[in-house]
Amino acid sequence: MQIPVDLGAFLAFLAGLAAVILFGLQAWYDRRDVLLSDHRRINSAFSCVRCSLTYVRPRRREEAVCPRCGWNNVRLKF
Ligand SMILES: [Zn+2]
């Protein structure tokens, strides 16, 4: 036995479901973009004062050793 469903109500339900899914996807992608940009931002950039090599180290740190000459440099601040 089938339950009679109003076509208009069914279409409204489908439209609501589609809207919820779209909003959910948008929120998910926004959150992912924020997480990715945070991940990029917490890298630290260095410029060697001895051999002028520019290099990047992961995470926030104040000092890092130059991979070419071994000089200990302080982080670049923008
Ligand atoms: Zn160096």
N, CA, C, O and the ligand as a Tripos MOL2 file, in Angstrom:
@<TRIPOS>MOLECULE
protein
  313   311    79     0     0
PROTEIN
NO_CHARGES

@<TRIPOS>ATOM
      1 N           0.8380   -1.2090    0.0000 N.3       1 MET1
      2 CA          0.0000    0.0000    0.0000 C.3       1 MET1
      3 C           0.8630    1.2450    0.0000 C.2       1 MET1
      4 O           1.7850    1.3700    0.8060 O.2       1 MET1
      5 N           0.5670    2.1600   -0.8970 N.am      2 GLN2
      6 CA          1.3590    3.3850   -1.0090 C.3       2 GLN2
      7 C           0.7260    4.5290   -0.2440 C.2       2 GLN2
      8 O          -0.4960    4.6520   -0.1690 O.2       2 GLN2
      9 N           1.5830    5.3610    0.3210 N.am      3 ILE3
     10 CA          1.1120    6.5640    1.0110 C.3       3 ILE3
     11 C           1.0250    7.6790   -0.0200 C.2       3 ILE3
     12 O           2.0220    7.9570   -0.6860 O.2       3 ILE3
     13 N          -0.1110    8.3210   -0.1800 N.am      4 PRO4
     14 CA         -0.2040    9.4100   -1.1650 C.3       4 PRO4
     15 C           0.6300   10.6170   -0.7500 C.2       4 PRO4
     16 O           0.4860   11.1230    0.3620 O.2       4 PRO4
     17 N           1.5080   11.0780   -1.6510 N.am      5 VAL5
     18 CA          2.3770   12.2240   -1.3570 C.3       5 VAL5
     19 C           2.0320   13.3420   -2.3170 C.2       5 VAL5
     20 O           1.9230   13.1340   -3.5260 O.2       5 VAL5
     21 N           1.8620   14.5240   -1.7650 N.am      6 ASP6
     22 CA          1.5850   15.7050   -2.5740 C.3       6 ASP6
     23 C           2.8310   16.0650   -3.3880 C.2       6 ASP6
     24 O           3.9250   16.1580   -2.8310 O.2       6 ASP6
     25 N           2.6740   16.2680   -4.7020 N.am      7 LEU7
     26 CA          3.8270   16.5280   -5.5630 C.3       7 LEU7
     27 C           4.5460   17.8180   -5.1710 C.2       7 LEU7
     28 O           5.7770   17.8650   -5.1690 O.2       7 LEU7
     29 N           3.7940   18.8540   -4.8420 N.am      8 GLY8
     30 CA          4.4060   20.1290   -4.4420 C.3       8 GLY8
     31 C           5.2240   19.9860   -3.1730 C.2       8 GLY8
     32 O           6.3200   20.5370   -3.0680 O.2       8 GLY8
     33 N           4.6860   19.2360   -2.1960 N.am      9 ALA9
     34 CA          5.4150   19.0350   -0.9440 C.3       9 ALA9
     35 C           6.6880   18.2330   -1.2020 C.2       9 ALA9
     36 O           7.7370   18.4940   -0.6130 O.2       9 ALA9
     37 N           6.5720   17.2480   -2.0980 N.am     10 PHE10
     38 CA          7.7400   16.4310   -2.4150 C.3      10 PHE10
     39 C           8.8330   17.2700   -3.0810 C.2      10 PHE10
     40 O          10.0090   17.1420   -2.7410 O.2      10 PHE10
     41 N           8.4420   18.1360   -4.0360 N.am     11 LEU11
     42 CA          9.4260   19.0020   -4.6940 C.3      11 LEU11
     43 C          10.0320   19.9950   -3.7090 C.2      11 LEU11
     44 O          11.2280   20.2790   -3.7760 O.2      11 LEU11
     45 N           9.2200   20.5250   -2.7940 N.am     12 ALA12
     46 CA          9.7460   21.4430   -1.7770 C.3      12 ALA12
     47 C          10.7460   20.7200   -0.8890 C.2      12 ALA12
     48 O          11.7740   21.2830   -0.5130 O.2      12 ALA12
     49 N          10.4400   19.4620   -0.5520 N.am     13 PHE13
     50 CA         11.3660   18.6680    0.2550 C.3      13 PHE13
     51 C          12.6900   18.4590   -0.4760 C.2      13 PHE13
     52 O          13.7610   18.5820    0.1190 O.2      13 PHE13
     53 N          12.6120   18.1370   -1.7860 N.am     14 LEU14
     54 CA         13.8380   17.9480   -2.5790 C.3      14 LEU14
     55 C          14.6520   19.2430   -2.6420 C.2      14 LEU14
     56 O          15.8760   19.2170   -2.5100 O.2      14 LEU14
     57 N          13.9610   20.3880   -2.8450 N.am     15 ALA15
     58 CA         14.6680   21.6770   -2.9260 C.3      15 ALA15
     59 C          15.3480   21.9880   -1.5970 C.2      15 ALA15
     60 O          16.4850   22.4600   -1.5720 O.2      15 ALA15
     61 N          14.6500   21.7230   -0.4920 N.am     16 GLY16
     62 CA         15.2330   21.9600    0.8270 C.3      16 GLY16
     63 C          16.4420   21.0770    1.0580 C.2      16 GLY16
     64 O          17.4590   21.5280    1.5860 O.2      16 GLY16
     65 N          16.3310   19.8170    0.6610 N.am     17 LEU17
     66 CA         17.4440   18.8780    0.8160 C.3      17 LEU17
     67 C          18.6520   19.3530    0.0050 C.2      17 LEU17
     68 O          19.7830   19.3190    0.4910 O.2      17 LEU17
     69 N          18.4050   19.8050   -1.2540 N.am     18 ALA18
     70 CA         19.5010   20.2970   -2.0950 C.3      18 ALA18
     71 C          20.1440   21.5270   -1.4640 C.2      18 ALA18
     72 O          21.3670   21.6630   -1.4840 O.2      18 ALA18
     73 N          19.3290   22.4280   -0.9010 N.am     19 ALA19
     74 CA         19.8750   23.6360   -0.2720 C.3      19 ALA19
     75 C          20.7460   23.2690    0.9190 C.2      19 ALA19
     76 O          21.8220   23.8380    1.1020 O.2      19 ALA19
     77 N          20.2810   22.3100    1.7390 N.am     20 VAL20
     78 CA         21.0550   21.8870    2.9050 C.3      20 VAL20
     79 C          22.3920   21.2930    2.4660 C.2      20 VAL20
     80 O          23.4300   21.5780    3.0650 O.2      20 VAL20
     81 N          22.3640   20.4640    1.4170 N.am     21 ILE21
     82 CA         23.6080   19.8450    0.9380 C.3      21 ILE21
     83 C          24.5690   20.9140    0.4140 C.2      21 ILE21
     84 O          25.7660   20.8620    0.6940 O.2      21 ILE21
     85 N          24.0400   21.8990   -0.3580 N.am     22 LEU22
     86 CA         24.9060   22.9510   -0.8920 C.3      22 LEU22
     87 C          25.5180   23.7920    0.2240 C.2      22 LEU22
     88 O          26.7060   24.1110    0.1810 O.2      22 LEU22
     89 N          24.7100   24.1530    1.2270 N.am     23 PHE23
     90 CA         25.2480   24.9290    2.3410 C.3      23 PHE23
     91 C          26.2990   24.1260    3.1060 C.2      23 PHE23
     92 O          27.3170   24.6630    3.5420 O.2      23 PHE23
     93 N          26.0310   22.8340    3.2570 N.am     24 GLY24
     94 CA         26.9910   21.9780    3.9440 C.3      24 GLY24
     95 C          28.3150   21.9030    3.2080 C.2      24 GLY24
     96 O          29.3760   21.9950    3.8250 O.2      24 GLY24
     97 N          28.2610   21.7370    1.8860 N.am     25 LEU25
     98 CA         29.4840   21.6930    1.0800 C.3      25 LEU25
     99 C          30.2440   23.0150    1.1590 C.2      25 LEU25
    100 O          31.4690   23.0310    1.2790 O.2      25 LEU25
    101 N          29.4960   24.1350    1.0890 N.am     26 GLN26
    102 CA         30.1400   25.4440    1.1550 C.3      26 GLN26
    103 C          30.8510   25.6230    2.4900 C.2      26 GLN26
    104 O          31.9890   26.0910    2.5300 O.2      26 GLN26
    105 N          30.1880   25.2530    3.5810 N.am     27 ALA27
    106 CA         30.8050   25.3790    4.8970 C.3      27 ALA27
    107 C          32.0380   24.4980    5.0000 C.2      27 ALA27
    108 O          33.0470   24.8970    5.5820 O.2      27 ALA27
    109 N          31.9560   23.2880    4.4290 N.am     28 TRP28
    110 CA         33.0810   22.3550    4.5010 C.3      28 TRP28
    111 C          34.2850   22.8920    3.7350 C.2      28 TRP28
    112 O          35.4160   22.8230    4.2150 O.2      28 TRP28
    113 N          34.0290   23.4400    2.5140 N.am     29 TYR29
    114 CA         35.1420   23.9720    1.7270 C.3      29 TYR29
    115 C          35.7260   25.2230    2.3750 C.2      29 TYR29
    116 O          36.9420   25.4140    2.3530 O.2      29 TYR29
    117 N          34.8800   26.0810    2.9520 N.am     30 ASP30
    118 CA         35.3840   27.2610    3.6580 C.3      30 ASP30
    119 C          36.3180   26.8450    4.7880 C.2      30 ASP30
    120 O          37.4030   27.4020    4.9540 O.2      30 ASP30
    121 N          35.8800   25.8600    5.5590 N.am     31 ARG31
    122 CA         36.6710   25.3930    6.6920 C.3      31 ARG31
    123 C          37.9990   24.8040    6.2100 C.2      31 ARG31
    124 O          39.0450   25.0170    6.8230 O.2      31 ARG31
    125 N          37.9380   24.0570    5.1000 N.am     32 ARG32
    126 CA         39.1560   23.4490    4.5710 C.3      32 ARG32
    127 C          40.1350   24.5250    4.0880 C.2      32 ARG32
    128 O          41.3430   24.4100    4.2970 O.2      32 ARG32
    129 N          39.5940   25.5940    3.4290 N.am     33 ASP33
    130 CA         40.4610   26.6770    2.9700 C.3      33 ASP33
    131 C          41.1460   27.3610    4.1500 C.2      33 ASP33
    132 O          42.3360   27.6710    4.0830 O.2      33 ASP33
    133 N          40.4020   27.5970    5.2310 N.am     34 VAL34
    134 CA         40.9820   28.2410    6.4130 C.3      34 VAL34
    135 C          42.0990   27.3700    6.9870 C.2      34 VAL34
    136 O          43.1640   27.8740    7.3450 O.2      34 VAL34
    137 N          41.8510   26.0600    7.0730 N.am     35 LEU35
    138 CA         42.8640   25.1550    7.6110 C.3      35 LEU35
    139 C          44.1040   25.1330    6.7210 C.2      35 LEU35
    140 O          45.2260   25.1310    7.2270 O.2      35 LEU35
    141 N          43.9140   25.1160    5.3920 N.am     36 LEU36
    142 CA         45.0570   25.0870    4.4780 C.3      36 LEU36
    143 C          45.8610   26.3750    4.5500 C.2      36 LEU36
    144 O          47.0920   26.3360    4.5400 O.2      36 LEU36
    145 N          45.1810   27.5250    4.6240 N.am     37 SER37
    146 CA         45.9150   28.7890    4.6820 C.3      37 SER37
    147 C          46.6420   28.9150    6.0160 C.2      37 SER37
    148 O          47.7350   29.4790    6.0630 O.2      37 SER37
    149 N          46.0550   28.3980    7.1130 N.am     38 ASP38
    150 CA         46.7570   28.3680    8.3940 C.3      38 ASP38
    151 C          48.0270   27.5470    8.2760 C.2      38 ASP38
    152 O          49.0840   27.9310    8.7760 O.2      38 ASP38
    153 N          47.9060   26.4080    7.6050 N.am     39 HIS39
    154 CA         49.0550   25.5280    7.4790 C.3      39 HIS39
    155 C          50.1740   26.2130    6.7100 C.2      39 HIS39
    156 O          51.3470   26.0530    7.0440 O.2      39 HIS39
    157 N          49.8110   26.9870    5.6650 N.am     40 ARG40
    158 CA         50.8390   27.6950    4.9100 C.3      40 ARG40
    159 C          51.4260   28.8290    5.7290 C.2      40 ARG40
    160 O          52.6220   29.1090    5.6450 O.2      40 ARG40
    161 N          50.5850   29.4840    6.5220 N.am     41 ARG41
    162 CA         51.0360   30.6640    7.2440 C.3      41 ARG41
    163 C          52.0180   30.3130    8.3570 C.2      41 ARG41
    164 O          52.8680   31.1380    8.6940 O.2      41 ARG41
    165 N          51.9300   29.1190    8.9370 N.am     42 ILE42
    166 CA         52.8030   28.8160   10.0680 C.3      42 ILE42
    167 C          54.1800   28.3360    9.6290 C.2      42 ILE42
    168 O          54.9670   27.9120   10.4750 O.2      42 ILE42
    169 N          54.5030   28.3870    8.3260 N.am     43 ASN43
    170 CA         55.8870   28.1830    7.9080 C.3      43 ASN43
    171 C          56.6980   29.4290    8.2520 C.2      43 ASN43
    172 O          56.1640   30.5380    8.2840 O.2      43 ASN43
    173 N          57.9790   29.2390    8.5050 N.am     44 SER44
    174 CA         58.8500   30.3670    8.8020 C.3      44 SER44
    175 C          59.8580   30.5310    7.6680 C.2      44 SER44
    176 O          60.4560   29.5580    7.2080 O.2      44 SER44
    177 N          60.0400   31.7800    7.2210 N.am     45 ALA45
    178 CA         60.9810   32.0620    6.1350 C.3      45 ALA45
    179 C          62.2740   32.6310    6.7130 C.2      45 ALA45
    180 O          62.2600   33.3990    7.6750 O.2      45 ALA45
    181 N          63.3840   32.2380    6.1060 N.am     46 PHE46
    182 CA         64.6900   32.7030    6.5540 C.3      46 PHE46
    183 C          65.4970   33.1720    5.3520 C.2      46 PHE46
    184 O          65.3430   32.6510    4.2470 O.2      46 PHE46
    185 N          66.3570   34.1560    5.5760 N.am     47 SER47
    186 CA         67.3040   34.5800    4.5530 C.3      47 SER47
    187 C          68.6780   34.5860    5.1930 C.2      47 SER47
    188 O          68.9110   35.2800    6.1830 O.2      47 SER47
    189 N          69.5870   33.8070    4.6220 N.am     48 CYS48
    190 CA         70.9040   33.6420    5.2260 C.3      48 CYS48
    191 C          71.7200   34.9280    5.0620 C.2      48 CYS48
    192 O          71.8300   35.4610    3.9580 O.2      48 CYS48
    193 N          72.2950   35.4250    6.1730 N.am     49 VAL49
    194 CA         73.1040   36.6460    6.0990 C.3      49 VAL49
    195 C          74.5020   36.3330    5.5700 C.2      49 VAL49
    196 O          75.2230   37.2500    5.1770 O.2      49 VAL49
    197 N          74.8960   35.0770    5.5520 N.am     50 ARG50
    198 CA         76.2450   34.7420    5.0880 C.3      50 ARG50
    199 C          76.2610   34.4310    3.5850 C.2      50 ARG50
    200 O          77.1070   34.9550    2.8610 O.2      50 ARG50
    201 N          75.3190   33.5700    3.1000 N.am     51 CYS51
    202 CA         75.3550   33.1810    1.6850 C.3      51 CYS51
    203 C          74.1130   33.6560    0.9240 C.2      51 CYS51
    204 O          73.9550   33.3220   -0.2500 O.2      51 CYS51
    205 N          73.2380   34.4210    1.5610 N.am     52 SER52
    206 CA         72.0360   35.0340    0.9830 C.3      52 SER52
    207 C          71.0540   34.0210    0.3950 C.2      52 SER52
    208 O          70.2680   34.3640   -0.4890 O.2      52 SER52
    209 N          71.0900   32.7830    0.8760 N.am     53 LEU53
    210 CA         70.0970   31.7920    0.4720 C.3      53 LEU53
    211 C          68.7990   32.0500    1.2230 C.2      53 LEU53
    212 O          68.8130   32.3140    2.4250 O.2      53 LEU53
    213 N          67.6750   31.9730    0.5130 N.am     54 THR54
    214 CA         66.3680   32.1020    1.1490 C.3      54 THR54
    215 C          65.7490   30.7200    1.2640 C.2      54 THR54
    216 O          65.6810   29.9840    0.2800 O.2      54 THR54
    217 N          65.2960   30.3620    2.4670 N.am     55 TYR55
    218 CA         64.7330   29.0320    2.6640 C.3      55 TYR55
    219 C          63.5940   29.0930    3.6640 C.2      55 TYR55
    220 O          63.4310   30.0750    4.3890 O.2      55 TYR55
    221 N          62.8070   28.0200    3.6900 N.am     56 VAL56
    222 CA         61.6000   27.9650    4.5140 C.3      56 VAL56
    223 C          61.6630   26.7280    5.3870 C.2      56 VAL56
    224 O          62.0670   25.6580    4.9320 O.2      56 VAL56
    225 N          61.2660   26.8730    6.6360 N.am     57 ARG57
    226 CA         61.1780   25.7290    7.5380 C.3      57 ARG57
    227 C          59.7490   25.6080    8.0520 C.2      57 ARG57
    228 O          59.0980   26.6220    8.3010 O.2      57 ARG57
    229 N          59.2500   24.3760    8.2140 N.am     58 PRO58
    230 CA         57.8850   24.2200    8.7150 C.3      58 PRO58
    231 C          57.7580   24.6900   10.1650 C.2      58 PRO58
    232 O          58.7250   24.7110   10.9260 O.2      58 PRO58
    233 N          56.5310   25.0620   10.5130 N.am     59 ARG59
    234 CA         56.1590   25.5180   11.8510 C.3      59 ARG59
    235 C          56.7770   26.8730   12.1770 C.2      59 ARG59
    236 O          57.6740   27.3520   11.4820 O.2      59 ARG59
    237 N          56.2820   27.4710   13.2390 N.am     60 ARG60
    238 CA         56.7430   28.7700   13.6970 C.3      60 ARG60
    239 C          57.9910   28.5760   14.5480 C.2      60 ARG60
    240 O          57.9430   27.9100   15.5820 O.2      60 ARG60
    241 N          59.1110   29.1570   14.1140 N.am     61 ARG61
    242 CA         60.3370   29.0890   14.9000 C.3      61 ARG61
    243 C          61.1430   30.3540   14.6720 C.2      61 ARG61
    244 O          61.0070   31.0000   13.6330 O.2      61 ARG61
    245 N          61.9750   30.7090   15.6290 N.am     62 GLU62
    246 CA         62.7080   31.9670   15.5710 C.3      62 GLU62
    247 C          64.0560   31.8170   14.8820 C.2      62 GLU62
    248 O          64.5610   32.7790   14.3040 O.2      62 GLU62
    249 N          64.6520   30.6180   14.9320 N.am     63 GLU63
    250 CA         65.9750   30.4200   14.3450 C.3      63 GLU63
    251 C          66.0060   29.1120   13.5830 C.2      63 GLU63
    252 O          65.3280   28.1540   13.9550 O.2      63 GLU63
    253 N          66.8030   29.0660   12.4980 N.am     64 ALA64
    254 CA         67.0160   27.8280   11.7550 C.3      64 ALA64
    255 C          68.3910   27.8890   11.0870 C.2      64 ALA64
    256 O          68.8620   28.9540   10.6900 O.2      64 ALA64
    257 N          69.0160   26.7230   10.9750 N.am     65 VAL65
    258 CA         70.3550   26.6420   10.3980 C.3      65 VAL65
    259 C          70.2410   26.6170    8.8740 C.2      65 VAL65
    260 O          69.4040   25.9050    8.3200 O.2      65 VAL65
    261 N          71.0870   27.3990    8.2030 N.am     66 CYS66
    262 CA         71.0980   27.4440    6.7390 C.3      66 CYS66
    263 C          71.5110   26.0810    6.1800 C.2      66 CYS66
    264 O          72.5220   25.5280    6.6140 O.2      66 CYS66
    265 N          70.7470   25.5220    5.2200 N.am     67 PRO67
    266 CA         71.0900   24.2030    4.6630 C.3      67 PRO67
    267 C          72.3460   24.2420    3.7910 C.2      67 PRO67
    268 O          72.9420   23.1950    3.5360 O.2      67 PRO67
    269 N          72.7620   25.4300    3.3250 N.am     68 ARG68
    270 CA         73.9330   25.4900    2.4400 C.3      68 ARG68
    271 C          75.2300   25.7040    3.2180 C.2      68 ARG68
    272 O          76.2140   25.0020    2.9820 O.2      68 ARG68
    273 N          75.2410   26.6820    4.1580 N.am     69 CYS69
    274 CA         76.4930   27.0160    4.8250 C.3      69 CYS69
    275 C          76.4620   26.7490    6.3240 C.2      69 CYS69
    276 O          77.5010   26.8520    6.9770 O.2      69 CYS69
    277 N          75.3080   26.4100    6.8920 N.am     70 GLY70
    278 CA         75.2580   26.0690    8.3020 C.3      70 GLY70
    279 C          75.1610   27.2550    9.2490 C.2      70 GLY70
    280 O          75.2450   27.0800   10.4650 O.2      70 GLY70
    281 N          74.9870   28.4540    8.7170 N.am     71 TRP71
    282 CA         74.8500   29.6360    9.5580 C.3      71 TRP71
    283 C          73.4620   29.6570   10.2140 C.2      71 TRP71
    284 O          72.4590   29.3270    9.5810 O.2      71 TRP71
    285 N          73.4260   30.0480   11.4840 N.am     72 ASN72
    286 CA         72.1460   30.1080   12.1940 C.3      72 ASN72
    287 C          71.5140   31.4790   11.9740 C.2      72 ASN72
    288 O          72.0670   32.4970   12.3890 O.2      72 ASN72
    289 N          70.3440   31.5000   11.3140 N.am     73 ASN73
    290 CA         69.6860   32.7550   10.9760 C.3      73 ASN73
    291 C          68.4030   32.9430   11.7670 C.2      73 ASN73
    292 O          67.7670   31.9830   12.1990 O.2      73 ASN73
    293 N          68.0410   34.2130   11.9440 N.am     74 VAL74
    294 CA         66.7730   34.5110   12.5960 C.3      74 VAL74
    295 C          65.6820   34.6330   11.5380 C.2      74 VAL74
    296 O          65.9580   34.9190   10.3730 O.2      74 VAL74
    297 N          64.4430   34.4120   11.9620 N.am     75 ARG75
    298 CA         63.3010   34.3850   11.0640 C.3      75 ARG75
    299 C          63.0660   35.7580   10.4380 C.2      75 ARG75
    300 O          63.2700   36.7860   11.0850 O.2      75 ARG75
    301 N          62.6360   35.7680    9.1700 N.am     76 LEU76
    302 CA         62.2240   37.0100    8.5090 C.3      76 LEU76
    303 C          60.8770   37.4400    9.0680 C.2      76 LEU76
    304 O          59.9730   36.6180    9.2230 O.2      76 LEU76
    305 N          60.7420   38.7240    9.3700 N.am     77 LYS77
    306 CA         59.4780   39.2560    9.8570 C.3      77 LYS77
    307 C          58.9340   40.2430    8.8470 C.2      77 LYS77
    308 O          59.6310   41.1640    8.4220 O.2      77 LYS77
    309 N          57.6590   40.0410    8.4590 N.am     78 PHE78
    310 CA         57.0500   40.8970    7.4470 C.3      78 PHE78
    311 C          56.1400   41.9260    8.0810 C.2      78 PHE78
    312 O          55.5390   42.7370    7.3760 O.2      78 PHE78
    313 ZN         73.8310   30.2480    4.2790 Zn       79 ZN79
@<TRIPOS>BOND
     1     1     2 1
     2     2     3 1
     3     3     4 2
     4     3     5 am
     5     5     6 1
     6     6     7 1
     7     7     8 2
     8     7     9 am
     9     9    10 1
    10    10    11 1
    11    11    12 2
    12    11    13 am
    13    13    14 1
    14    14    15 1
    15    15    16 2
    16    15    17 am
    17    17    18 1
    18    18    19 1
    19    19    20 2
    20    19    21 am
    21    21    22 1
    22    22    23 1
    23    23    24 2
    24    23    25 am
    25    25    26 1
    26    26    27 1
    27    27    28 2
    28    27    29 am
    29    29    30 1
    30    30    31 1
    31    31    32 2
    32    31    33 am
    33    33    34 1
    34    34    35 1
    35    35    36 2
    36    35    37 am
    37    37    38 1
    38    38    39 1
    39    39    40 2
    40    39    41 am
    41    41    42 1
    42    42    43 1
    43    43    44 2
    44    43    45 am
    45    45    46 1
    46    46    47 1
    47    47    48 2
    48    47    49 am
    49    49    50 1
    50    50    51 1
    51    51    52 2
    52    51    53 am
    53    53    54 1
    54    54    55 1
    55    55    56 2
    56    55    57 am
    57    57    58 1
    58    58    59 1
    59    59    60 2
    60    59    61 am
    61    61    62 1
    62    62    63 1
    63    63    64 2
    64    63    65 am
    65    65    66 1
    66    66    67 1
    67    67    68 2
    68    67    69 am
    69    69    70 1
    70    70    71 1
    71    71    72 2
    72    71    73 am
    73    73    74 1
    74    74    75 1
    75    75    76 2
    76    75    77 am
    77    77    78 1
    78    78    79 1
    79    79    80 2
    80    79    81 am
    81    81    82 1
    82    82    83 1
    83    83    84 2
    84    83    85 am
    85    85    86 1
    86    86    87 1
    87    87    88 2
    88    87    89 am
    89    89    90 1
    90    90    91 1
    91    91    92 2
    92    91    93 am
    93    93    94 1
    94    94    95 1
    95    95    96 2
    96    95    97 am
    97    97    98 1
    98    98    99 1
    99    99   100 2
   100    99   101 am
   101   101   102 1
   102   102   103 1
   103   103   104 2
   104   103   105 am
   105   105   106 1
   106   106   107 1
   107   107   108 2
   108   107   109 am
   109   109   110 1
   110   110   111 1
   111   111   112 2
   112   111   113 am
   113   113   114 1
   114   114   115 1
   115   115   116 2
   116   115   117 am
   117   117   118 1
   118   118   119 1
   119   119   120 2
   120   119   121 am
   121   121   122 1
   122   122   123 1
   123   123   124 2
   124   123   125 am
   125   125   126 1
   126   126   127 1
   127   127   128 2
   128   127   129 am
   129   129   130 1
   130   130   131 1
   131   131   132 2
   132   131   133 am
   133   133   134 1
   134   134   135 1
   135   135   136 2
   136   135   137 am
   137   137   138 1
   138   138   139 1
   139   139   140 2
   140   139   141 am
   141   141   142 1
   142   142   143 1
   143   143   144 2
   144   143   145 am
   145   145   146 1
   146   146   147 1
   147   147   148 2
   148   147   149 am
   149   149   150 1
   150   150   151 1
   151   151   152 2
   152   151   153 am
   153   153   154 1
   154   154   155 1
   155   155   156 2
   156   155   157 am
   157   157   158 1
   158   158   159 1
   159   159   160 2
   160   159   161 am
   161   161   162 1
   162   162   163 1
   163   163   164 2
   164   163   165 am
   165   165   166 1
   166   166   167 1
   167   167   168 2
   168   167   169 am
   169   169   170 1
   170   170   171 1
   171   171   172 2
   172   171   173 am
   173   173   174 1
   174   174   175 1
   175   175   176 2
   176   175   177 am
   177   177   178 1
   178   178   179 1
   179   179   180 2
   180   179   181 am
   181   181   182 1
   182   182   183 1
   183   183   184 2
   184   183   185 am
   185   185   186 1
   186   186   187 1
   187   187   188 2
   188   187   189 am
   189   189   190 1
   190   190   191 1
   191   191   192 2
   192   191   193 am
   193   193   194 1
   194   194   195 1
   195   195   196 2
   196   195   197 am
   197   197   198 1
   198   198   199 1
   199   199   200 2
   200   199   201 am
   201   201   202 1
   202   202   203 1
   203   203   204 2
   204   203   205 am
   205   205   206 1
   206   206   207 1
   207   207   208 2
   208   207   209 am
   209   209   210 1
   210   210   211 1
   211   211   212 2
   212   211   213 am
   213   213   214 1
   214   214   215 1
   215   215   216 2
   216   215   217 am
   217   217   218 1
   218   218   219 1
   219   219   220 2
   220   219   221 am
   221   221   222 1
   222   222   223 1
   223   223   224 2
   224   223   225 am
   225   225   226 1
   226   226   227 1
   227   227   228 2
   228   227   229 am
   229   229   230 1
   230   230   231 1
   231   231   232 2
   232   231   233 am
   233   233   234 1
   234   234   235 1
   235   235   236 2
   236   235   237 am
   237   237   238 1
   238   238   239 1
   239   239   240 2
   240   239   241 am
   241   241   242 1
   242   242   243 1
   243   243   244 2
   244   243   245 am
   245   245   246 1
   246   246   247 1
   247   247   248 2
   248   247   249 am
   249   249   250 1
   250   250   251 1
   251   251   252 2
   252   251   253 am
   253   253   254 1
   254   254   255 1
   255   255   256 2
   256   255   257 am
   257   257   258 1
   258   258   259 1
   259   259   260 2
   260   259   261 am
   261   261   262 1
   262   262   263 1
   263   263   264 2
   264   263   265 am
   265   265   266 1
   266   266   267 1
   267   267   268 2
   268   267   269 am
   269   269   270 1
   270   270   271 1
   271   271   272 2
   272   271   273 am
   273   273   274 1
   274   274   275 1
   275   275   276 2
   276   275   277 am
   277   277   278 1
   278   278   279 1
   279   279   280 2
   280   279   281 am
   281   281   282 1
   282   282   283 1
   283   283   284 2
   284   283   285 am
   285   285   286 1
   286   286   287 1
   287   287   288 2
   288   287   289 am
   289   289   290 1
   290   290   291 1
   291   291   292 2
   292   291   293 am
   293   293   294 1
   294   294   295 1
   295   295   296 2
   296   295   297 am
   297   297   298 1
   298   298   299 1
   299   299   300 2
   300   299   301 am
   301   301   302 1
   302   302   303 1
   303   303   304 2
   304   303   305 am
   305   305   306 1
   306   306   307 1
   307   307   308 2
   308   307   309 am
   309   309   310 1
   310   310   311 1
   311   311   312 2
@<TRIPOS>SUBSTRUCTURE
     1 MET1         2 RESIDUE 1 A MET
     2 GLN2         6 RESIDUE 1 A GLN
     3 ILE3        10 RESIDUE 1 A ILE
     4 PRO4        14 RESIDUE 1 A PRO
     5 VAL5        18 RESIDUE 1 A VAL
     6 ASP6        22 RESIDUE 1 A ASP
     7 LEU7        26 RESIDUE 1 A LEU
     8 GLY8        30 RESIDUE 1 A GLY
     9 ALA9        34 RESIDUE 1 A ALA
    10 PHE10       38 RESIDUE 1 A PHE
    11 LEU11       42 RESIDUE 1 A LEU
    12 ALA12       46 RESIDUE 1 A ALA
    13 PHE13       50 RESIDUE 1 A PHE
    14 LEU14       54 RESIDUE 1 A LEU
    15 ALA15       58 RESIDUE 1 A ALA
    16 GLY16       62 RESIDUE 1 A GLY
    17 LEU17       66 RESIDUE 1 A LEU
    18 ALA18       70 RESIDUE 1 A ALA
    19 ALA19       74 RESIDUE 1 A ALA
    20 VAL20       78 RESIDUE 1 A VAL
    21 ILE21       82 RESIDUE 1 A ILE
    22 LEU22       86 RESIDUE 1 A LEU
    23 PHE23       90 RESIDUE 1 A PHE
    24 GLY24       94 RESIDUE 1 A GLY
    25 LEU25       98 RESIDUE 1 A LEU
    26 GLN26      102 RESIDUE 1 A GLN
    27 ALA27      106 RESIDUE 1 A ALA
    28 TRP28      110 RESIDUE 1 A TRP
    29 TYR29      114 RESIDUE 1 A TYR
    30 ASP30      118 RESIDUE 1 A ASP
    31 ARG31      122 RESIDUE 1 A ARG
    32 ARG32      126 RESIDUE 1 A ARG
    33 ASP33      130 RESIDUE 1 A ASP
    34 VAL34      134 RESIDUE 1 A VAL
    35 LEU35      138 RESIDUE 1 A LEU
    36 LEU36      142 RESIDUE 1 A LEU
    37 SER37      146 RESIDUE 1 A SER
    38 ASP38      150 RESIDUE 1 A ASP
    39 HIS39      154 RESIDUE 1 A HIS
    40 ARG40      158 RESIDUE 1 A ARG
    41 ARG41      162 RESIDUE 1 A ARG
    42 ILE42      166 RESIDUE 1 A ILE
    43 ASN43      170 RESIDUE 1 A ASN
    44 SER44      174 RESIDUE 1 A SER
    45 ALA45      178 RESIDUE 1 A ALA
    46 PHE46      182 RESIDUE 1 A PHE
    47 SER47      186 RESIDUE 1 A SER
    48 CYS48      190 RESIDUE 1 A CYS
    49 VAL49      194 RESIDUE 1 A VAL
    50 ARG50      198 RESIDUE 1 A ARG
    51 CYS51      202 RESIDUE 1 A CYS
    52 SER52      206 RESIDUE 1 A SER
    53 LEU53      210 RESIDUE 1 A LEU
    54 THR54      214 RESIDUE 1 A THR
    55 TYR55      218 RESIDUE 1 A TYR
    56 VAL56      222 RESIDUE 1 A VAL
    57 ARG57      226 RESIDUE 1 A ARG
    58 PRO58      230 RESIDUE 1 A PRO
    59 ARG59      234 RESIDUE 1 A ARG
    60 ARG60      238 RESIDUE 1 A ARG
    61 ARG61      242 RESIDUE 1 A ARG
    62 GLU62      246 RESIDUE 1 A GLU
    63 GLU63      250 RESIDUE 1 A GLU
    64 ALA64      254 RESIDUE 1 A ALA
    65 VAL65      258 RESIDUE 1 A VAL
    66 CYS66      262 RESIDUE 1 A CYS
    67 PRO67      266 RESIDUE 1 A PRO
    68 ARG68      270 RESIDUE 1 A ARG
    69 CYS69      274 RESIDUE 1 A CYS
    70 GLY70      278 RESIDUE 1 A GLY
    71 TRP71      282 RESIDUE 1 A TRP
    72 ASN72      286 RESIDUE 1 A ASN
    73 ASN73      290 RESIDUE 1 A ASN
    74 VAL74      294 RESIDUE 1 A VAL
    75 ARG75      298 RESIDUE 1 A ARG
    76 LEU76      302 RESIDUE 1 A LEU
    77 LYS77      306 RESIDUE 1 A LYS
    78 PHE78      310 RESIDUE 1 A PHE
    79 ZN79       313 GROUP 0 **** ****
